[in-house]
Amino acid sequence: MLAIQAEQLSPFDAHLLRTICQVQRDLQRPAPSKLLAEQLGISGRTMRYYLRKLENKGLLRRPRGTRSGYQASRPQIMPIIRQHETMWQAA
């Protein structure tokens, strides 16, 4: 079980995690930060800030070192994202 709950994620964090999971699935490898920044329309520097934040929370990891891209750290991440989306839609 992840130590973080859906209530602890900002809407952008949840959106970023969903995007990372989709890119990772499409590429069949960890998601590169440059591609994520391009898809979300933000600068590379801003993207790295958010990626480090999620990595520090234990939600992301870089499986092959600092140049390998990012992937969700655990398979249980999607239920947390879905719970977050449901929570924000109900508000």
C-alpha positions, 0 to 999 in steps of 0.5 A: 500500500502506498503511504500517500492518499489521493487527497494528498495529490494536487490535480496537476500531480494526478494529471502528470502521473496519469500522463507518465503511465500512458507514455510509459505504456505507449513507449514500453519504457520509462517516460523521458522528462523532455517528452512529458514537458512537451506533451504538457506544454511546460518547460523542462525545468518546471517538469523536472521540479514536479518529477523530483517532487513525485519521486521524493514522495515515492510515486516515481522512480528512475529504474536505470539511473538519472538518464533513463526516464521516469516510471510509476514506482508501483502498480497501485498508482492507477487506483490512486489516480482514479480515486483522485479524479473521482474526488475532484469531479464530485467537488 
